[in-house]
Amino acid sequence: MERLMKFTAIRRRQLLILLGFILGIFAIVVVSCFQTHLLAKPVKNSQIIVSSSVEPNTFNPQLMQQGVGILTYLYEGLIRENGQGKIQPALARSWQISEDKKRVVFTLRKGLKWSDGEPLTADDVVFTYKDIYTNAAIPSYAKDFLQIGKNRSFPTVKKLDNWRVEFTLPEPFAPFIRTTKLEILPEHILRSSITTKDSAGRPLFLSIWSTDTPPNQIISNGAYKLESYIPGERITFRKNPYYWRKDFESHTQPYIDRIVQSTVSNNDTALIQFRSGGLDFIDVNPNYFSLLKREEKQGKFTIYNGGSQIGTTAMMFNLNTGRRNGQPLIDPIKSGWFNMVEFRQAVAYSINRPRMINNLFEGVGALQNSPIAVQSPYYLSQQAGLSVYNYNLQKAKGLLLKAGFRYNNQGELFDVDGNRVRFTLTANVGNKVLQNMAPLIKDDLSQIGIQVDLNLIAVGLVVDKLANRLDWDCQIIDGFPMTIEPNEAINIWSTKGNWHFFNRQPQAGQTPITGQQVADWEQKIADLYIQGAAANEAQRQKIYAETQKLSQEYLPFIYLVNSLSMVSVRNHIQGVKHSALQGTFWNVYELKSNPINN
């Protein structure tokens, strides 16, 4: 879920402190110049120790469902996004777009190499897009982003020479350049896994680069390569000696030799390890902010505030009416409730989101009401027509009664057939926010007569239910992506999308289901996203406004609350430019650390 996961906001100061702001800017310029000089030389034997509660299920980037944060270290695409979300050259040094916006030619940097020293050329780009991303036999997450137009056609790609690649689009597609940040993969290593099939006729690519693959066999093109992996303990990344970046003084980047990612079971354990000096970095949970702020100077770390998160908390019901192997994915009685829009709206009205902000975020947060981030130019505000569901038990109960539900003398809710309204709410037990949020939701829904059973499980099991088993009732998710460019959520809103969790279709290689239905509003949102990608700017504004209205009316996701994006980083790490949009390590190649004390 965390792929998700990688997001910016800048808090503006008041005119009252304008003078201080100007002086602050002057100080930043001076310090930045000084830091640039400090970063002029790599330091040998330097490292950063970070943590994650999630381990990758595979080291194959296109099949990775959890632990995707490590891809920041290992891979680059043709372009990249900086901390403000602006497009910058990466493996491609330039590109040209034709007048009809249907042809794009990328020119690669010369001298690019893979982490094993082999050349990276146009052949790798063509192979990645043609043989992996658009291969019907491979359930690549990239597919959702590359399907264009109503017919969901893929761009064609061809090699012009060793350094130039031409993409031809079936129609103009506004997000295309941004889409090419997708990882480029090595043809010389992976080609045979595409052409060779297993006994079931599936490409060996589906099983290559598993977590038991020797690290030196996993080839990357990013700032780092995989050095070692000890399941349940740590993943270690070593500086890629063939990485292309150099600074202005021609020193090779990255500056830090090694990154160690320790496997830590939960947020509380990570906090203990950070405070004791065992970690160099930690995400700042709002519950930890006051404590860490008091210790900031003595602990020799800095808390960075990147602004409002672009990943929010959200709740969703399983709307899938399908059957697998003759058995319904969801109890048909529950499925009937979940698929009533009045039921979902009643639940939205019954959730006391202000209480969540006060209890879980210590007042440092905001209500989220849209699938598009407030920082996006496409965001629709309440004043412009976006529906919101402020806490209102009277409205919630009224909607349920109107839909045919009834209460007994004890205030318990029953459906029209006399079934007690009761379902299971699933969440990641390792996530402190969700761990504390689930009981609040249980309590809120009890106020409208609904009994909620909590199922707090490991994140790997959560992912398995969402992506494979599809047999869950209701989920709450933290870090649910709020996008700046709406099309980057196409895999959520396309009815066949890999992240269309609320009514997910089986992906390539998964057991089929029968009897699945797609609602009219669900298809309408998917169609609007397709139209929006091909439209001009003025049209896109109107189209995405309509998608937000439909999303809030029919509530496939009940958006909850949003916090600030804050991290604590040890002061010996220099060059940090934390961004809510891209995280802390988007510029990992620029970071510098003091050497290891042996």
N, C-alpha and C positions, 0 to 999 in steps of 0.2 A: 504494500500500500504506500510505502514511503516514496515509490518512484515519483514515485510520484512525488514526486514530491520533491521541489527545488525552485523559492519564490521572492514587490518592493514598495516600501512606503517611506516618505520623509516627513517627519513632524515639523511643521512650520512654527517659528517663534513669533511672538507678538511684537508689535511696533514699540512697545514699552522698553524692550531690551535690544533695540536696533543697534545702539552703540556697542553693546557687548557682543552682539552678533558680528559686527564688522571687525572688531578686535579679534574675535575668535577665528574668523576667516583668515586674518593676517597670520595668527599663530599657527593655524593648520598648514598654511602654505610653507611657513618656515620649517615646521616639523616634518612636512612631507618631503621637502628638499633634503633635510638631514637624513630621513629614513631611506630615501633613494640612494644616498651615498653609502649608508650602512649596508644596504642590500647589494652592493656592487660585487661582492665576492661570495661564492658558496663556502659553507663551513663543513669540513669533513666530519664524519661521525655524528651528524646532527639528526635528531628525530623528533617526532611529535607522537604522543600517545593519546588516542581518542577511544571512544567506546561505542558500542551498539548492542541493543538487546536482541537484534535480529541478525541471523547468519544467512548467507545466500543459499538458496536451494540448488543452485548450479552456478558455474562460472561462465556459462554461455549467455552472453548479454541479451540475446533475443528470446530466451526461454526463462529468464530470471523473473520470478514472481515476488521474491522477498530479498532484502539485502542489496537493493539496486543502488544504494548510495555509493558503493565502491566503484561504480562505473565512472564517477567524476575523476578518479585517480588514473584509471586505466585506458580510457578511450576518448577520442575526439571525432568530430564530424567535419564536413566541409566548412561549416561556419560554426560560430559559438555565440552565446549571449553573455554580455558582461553583467555586473551587479545591478545595473539599471534596466536590464532587459534589452539593451541595444545590440543589434547584430554586428559582429566583427568577423574578419577573416580568420580561419583556423587552418585546416589542411589545404584549403583553397585560398590562394592569395587574392583572387579577384573573380568576378563573374559579370557576364553581360546578358541583358534581357532584351529580347526582340520587341519590336513595336507592338505586335499583336499580343504580347505577353504570354505566348505559348511555347517559346523556345528559350532555354537558358543554357549558357555555356560557362562551365567552371574551369578555371585554370589552376592547377595544383602548384604548390611550391616545389621547386626542384630540390632533389637530394633528400626527400623524405624517406625514413626507414622504419621498419617494424622493430620491436624490442629484441628480435633475434638477429638484427643487422641486415635483413633482406630489404630490398627496395620496396617502397610503397608507391604505386603508380595508378594510372587511370584504370588499369585492369582490376585493381582491388575495388574501386568505386563501382564499376559496372557489375562486378560479381556480387557485391553486397546488395545492390538495389535489384538486380535482375534475378539472381539465383537464390537469394535469401528473403529479402523484404517482400517481394511479389510472388514468391513461390507458394502455390496453393497447398502444398504438402507440409508447409512449415507454419505453425501458429504464431508468427512473429507479431509482437506488439506494434511494430512499425506499420503494419498493413493499414490500420485505421487512419493513420495520418496521411497516407499516400493515395488513398482512393479518392478520386476526383469526380465531381458531377453526379447527376442522378443515376447514371449507369455504374457509378463507383469504379471507373476505369483507372488503371495505373498509368503514370507517365512512362514513356519508353526512354531508354538510356543507351547511348552508344559512345564508344571511344573514338575520338578524333585523332589523337596521337597519345604518346605516353603521359602527357601532362594536361590534356584537355578532354573534358567529358561533356556531352550534349544531352540535355533532358528535353523531351518534347511532350508537352502537356495536351490532353484532349480538349481543354478549354482553359481560359484564364483562371488562375487559382491564387488568390491574394496571399495565402500563408506559405506558399511553396518555399521561398528562400529560407524562412525560419525553420521549416521542416527539415532542411538538410543539415541540421545539427545532429541528426541521428548518427550513431556510431558506424564508422567504416571498419570492416572486418577483413582478415587476411586470406586472400584466395589461395596462396601457396600452402596454407595449413588446412583450410576447410574445404577446398574443392572436392576432394575424394569423399568427404562425408556427405556431400550433396548427391553425388552420382552413384554411390554405393548404397544398397538397400539392405535392411535386415530381413529376417525370415517372413515378416508380415508385410513386406513391400514398402516399409517406411524408410526415409533417408536416415542414415546413421547420424546425421546432424542433430537429430532429436535426442541423442544420448551422448554426444561428444562434449568434452569439457565439463564433466560432472565434478562434484566436490572432492572425489578421490583421484582426480587427474593430477599427476606430478606438476607442481607450479611452473617449472621451466618449460612445460609444453603449452602453456596458455600465453599466447602472444598478443601484445597490446601495442597501441600507438600513442598512448597518452604520456603524461609526465612520469608515471610510475609503471612498474610491472609487478606481477605477483611474485613474492619471494617465498612465502610459506603459509600453510594453513593448518592449524591444530583445532579440530572441531570442539566447540564448547569452550575454547580458551582464547584464541586470537587469530587474526589474519595480519600478515606483515607484507608491506609493499616496499620495494626497493627502487631507487631512482633509475629511470630508463636512460641508459647511456646514449641512446640514439634519438632522444626527443629533440624536436626541431628548434624549439625556442632558445633564443639568446637575448641577453639584455643589451643595453646601449654600449656597454663596454666589452661586448662579445663574450661574456661569461655564460657558460651553459646553464640552463635552467632545467628542472627546479633546483633550488638552493638546498633544500632539506634532503638528506640522504635516504631517510627511511620514515615510513608512517606505520605505526602499530595500532591496529584496531582491536581492542580487548572486547571479548564477549562478556557483557554485564547483564545480569538477569532482569533488572528493572531500574527505574529512575532513582529510587531511594539509594540503591547500592552504588549507582554512578555518582550520586552526590557525596556519599561517604568517601569514595575513592578520590574524587576531585579535591575535597577539603583536606584529605591526608597527603595530597601531592602525587597520587598515583596516576592521575589523568591531567592532561594539559588543556582539555576542552570539555565543556558540558553545555547542553541546552538548558536554559534557565526556565524551569517550571515556575509559574507565578507564585506558587506556594513557597518556593525557595528564594525568591527575589530579596526579601527583607534580610534574611539571614546572610546571603552572599554579599549584599551591598555593605553590610556592617563589616564583613571580613575582607573586602576588596583590597584595601591598602596593605593590611598585614599579610594577607595571603598571596600578595604579589600577582594579582590577576586583574583583568579589566572586564567589566560587563559592557557588551556592545548591544545597542538597541537598533534593530534594522527597520523598525516601524511595524505596522499592522501585518500580522501573518497573512500569507496568501494560501494558507491551508487551514481549513476550519474544522470544527466538529459538526458531524451530521448524523442523522438517524434515518434509516430506510427500512421499509417493509419489503419482503419477498413477494413480488407480484406475479411470479412465474406459475402458470396453471398447468405446466407440462407434467408428463409421466415418463419415468425411466424404468426400463425393464418391467413395465406393467404396473409400477407403483407410483402414486403421486409424489412429487417432490415435497409438497406442502399438504398438510391435512386440509381436505377440501372445505371443511367448515371454516377454518382459519383463513384460507385463501379467499373465501367469500367476503370476510370482513376486510381483509387487507386491500382488496380490489375495489372497495367502496370509497369514492373520493370523500364522502362525508365523514367516514371513519378516520381517514388520514388527517383531514382538516380538524376534526375534534381532538385528535391526539396533539396536533400542533398547538391548538389553543390551550391545551391543558398543561403544557410544559412551562414551568416557571423559569424562564431563561434569565431574568434579572437575578434570581437567587443563585443561579449557576455562576454568574459573573462575580457576585459578592463572596460566595462560599469557596469557589474553586480558583478564581483568578484574582481574589483580593481587590476587586473593583477595577483591576487593570484589564479591560477587555471591552468588546462591543458586540452587539447582536448582529448576526449574519442573516441576510434575507435573500440572497441571490447566488446563483451558480457562477457568476462573474465577479471578479474582485472589484472592490470599490476603487482601486487605483486604475482600473481599465477605462479607456475612453468609451467603451461600450456598456458600462455599468448603468443600470436603470435604477433611479432612486425612488423612494416612496412618494416623494413630491411629484415625480414624473409618471406615476401610475403603477408602481410595483406594490402588490399586495403584501401585507405583513400579518403575522399571527401573534399579536401581543397576548400575554397571559390573561385568559378570560374563561373561567370554569362554567359560567352561565351559558356562554356561546357554545362551548364544547358539549355540554349536556343537551342543549337544544338541537344541535346537529345530529346527535346520536338518536334522540327520540324521533326526530323527523325521518331518520333512516330505518325506523322500525325496531330499534333496540328498546329494552324495558329494564326498569330497576325493581328490585324486590325491597322488602321493608328494611333490610340491612344496608341498602345503598349499593348492592352488587349488580353489575351489568350483565344482562342476558340478551341474546339475539332473538329474532322473531320466532325461532324454532325452540326456544327454551335452553339453548346452550350457554353455559357460563363463558363469558369473554375472558380468555386467559391465553397468554402466549409467552414464548421465551425470548429474552433479550440477550444477545451475545456481544461480547466485547473482549478486547485484548487485555489479559490480566497483567501484563508487564507494563502497561501504560498507566501512569499515576492519574492522569486526568480522567481517562475512561473508567478506571477503577473507582474513582470517587463520584463520577457523573452517573453511573448506572443506578446506584441506590436512590439518587435524587429523582431520576426518571421513574423508577419503580414507585416511589412515594407520590409523585405528581399524578401518575395514572391511576393510583388507588383512589384519588380524590374524585374521579369520574367512574369509579366502580370496576376498573379493569385490574385483573390480577396479573402481575408480571413475575416470571421466574427468571432469575439471573443466571447466566452461563458465562462465567469469566474464564477464558481459556488462553492458551499460548498463541502467539501471533501466527505461528505456522499453521495451527489448526483453523484459525480465522481465515487465512488465505485459502486453505484447502476447501473450506465450506463455500467461500465466495467464488472461487475460480474453477473448482472441480466438482464437488459433491452437490452444490446448489440446494441444500436441504435445510436451510435456516429459516427462522421466522422473521426476526427483526435484528438489525445490527446498529451499533453506534461506532463511528469511525473518527479518529483524530488525524488531522493532517489531510483532510479531504481537499483535493485541489481546487482552488479558486483561480481561474486563469485570467491573464491579461489579454492575450489573443484567444478569442473564443474557440477557434478551430482546434486549439490544443486540447480541448475537452471532447473532441469528436468521438474518441473511443468510449466515452461515457454515454453520449447521446445517440450514436448510431445504434439501431436496433440489433445489429450484429456485432457491435463493438466489444472488445475484450474486457472493458470495464463497465459494461452496461449491466451492472450487478443486480439491479432491482428486477430485471427480467432477462437474465442472461441466456443466450443461446450457447450450446456446446461449441467449442472451438475445434480446429482440426485435430483429429486423433482422439477426441473424447467420445464417450458413449452417447449416442443420439437420444433425444427425447421427443415425445409426440404430444400433440394437444396443446402446445404453447400458443398463446394468443397475444397479439400486439394491439394495444388500444389505439384509437384514432388520435388522441392527443400525443401519444408516444411517437407515432409515426410522423405526426405533424412537426414535432420538435426536430426529429431526425432530418426531415426534408428541409426545414428552415436552415439548419446548420449547413447542409449541402449548398443551398442557395446563397447563404452568406459568404461562403468561401469564394464564390465566383462574382460577387456583386461589386459595384463601386462603393466608395467610402460612405456616401450619403445613404445608399440603400442598405449597407451593412448595419448602420446605426439602427434603422427601423426594424430590420430582420431580427437582430439580436435582442432588441427591446421586446419583440413578440415572444421570443423563446423564453425570456425571463418571466413574462406574464404567465405563460402556459405552465412553466415549471412551478411557479408559486401557487397557481390555481389547483393543479392536480397533485402536487407534492410527492413526486417519486423520491425526493430527498427532503427531509425536514431539517433545515439548517438551524444550527443552535447558536453557539457563541464563538467568538474569535479573540485571541490574545495578541500581545505584542511578540515579535520575533526577537528574543534576547538570548545571547550566549555569553558564557564566561570563558576567557582565554588567558592562559599564563602570559605574563609580561615578557618572558624571554622569546615569545613568538612575535615576530615583527611582520608588518605588511598586511595585517588583517583589515579586510574591507567587507565586513559582514553585511549581508543584504537579505531582507525578507524574501525577495524574489528568487535569489540564487543560492542562499545559504552562506556558510562561512568559507567553504573551500573551493568556490568557483575560480579563484585565482591562486590555487595551491602552488603553482609554479613560481609565484612571487614571494611566498612565505619564507621566512628564515628563522632558524632556531639556534640557540647556543649548542655547542657540542655536548655529547654524552660524557658524563663524568665517570671515567673508568676507575 
